[in-house]
Amino acid sequence: MPELCRFFGIIIRMFVEVQASHHTPHFHAYYQEHVAVYGIEPVELLAGSLPKRQQRLVEAWTELHQAELVTDWNRLQTGHKAFPIAPLA
């Protein structure tokens, strides 16, 4: 699963599903032992959980980089490499 970004101990990854469009565009967020899956459009928690602070950080980051996330989702689904996305500073 390609890593797109890291910030404040949070790792953002996106699963490659070449030619399999049976999922809504989403990414996985990891923080310590916690894992959450977030939809991109709209930004929403689909599964799992993160501590409240990390959840807010991921949601803010997603809002800022929504277009880039959609671009990376489309690139990965067509067999191309994802672009890295800037972290929160």
N, C-alpha and C positions, 0 to 999 in steps of 0.2 A: 504494500500500500504506500504510494508516494507521499512523502512529507512535504507539505506546502509552507509551513510556518511554525515558529516556536516563539513564545513570549510568556514571561512570568511563570515558567514551569509548565506551560500548557503546550501540547504538541497537536498540530492540526494535520490530519491525513485525509486523503480522498481515495476511495476504492476504485480500481480499474474494472470496468464492465464492458469491454469491447463488444459492440454490436448487441448488447443486451439492455434494452431501454425499459426494463420492467420496474425500475425504481425511480422515485422522484429524485431530482438533484439534491445531493446531501454530502456531508463530510462528517468525519469522526474527530472528536476532541478528547484528548487524554490528559489527565492530571493525576499524578501519583497512581493510586489504585482505581480511580474513577474513570469511567468511559461514558461519553454521551454522543448521540447522533443528532445532527441538526439539519433541518431542511434549509435550503438557500432562498427560495422564493415561494412562500414567505419565509422569513427567518423564524424558525420554530423548533423547539425541542421535540424530536421524534421518538427517541428511546434513551434509556439510561439516565444518568444524572451526574452533575458536578456540584461541588460546594457552591453556595450562593455567590460568593465573590467571583469565583472563576466563571460561573455561568454568566454573570453580568459582563465580564471581560470578553468572553467569547461572543456574546450577542452584540456588543458594541463593535468588536472587530469585524464581525460578519456584516453589519450594516455599512461599515466603511468600505468593505472590499467585496460587496455583493456582485458587482459586474465582473471582477476578476475571478471570483469563485465560479460563476456561470461559464466563463471562458475556459477555465481549467477543467470543469466538468465535461464540457463539450470536446475539448482536446483529448482528454483521457478516453472518452467513450469511442473516439474514432482512431485510437491507437497511437496518438501523439503524446509527447512528454508534457507534463504540466509545468507551468511557470511558477517560480517561487513568489510568495506574496509577502509584502512588508509586515513586520510585527507591530504591535502596539508599542509605543515608546514611553 
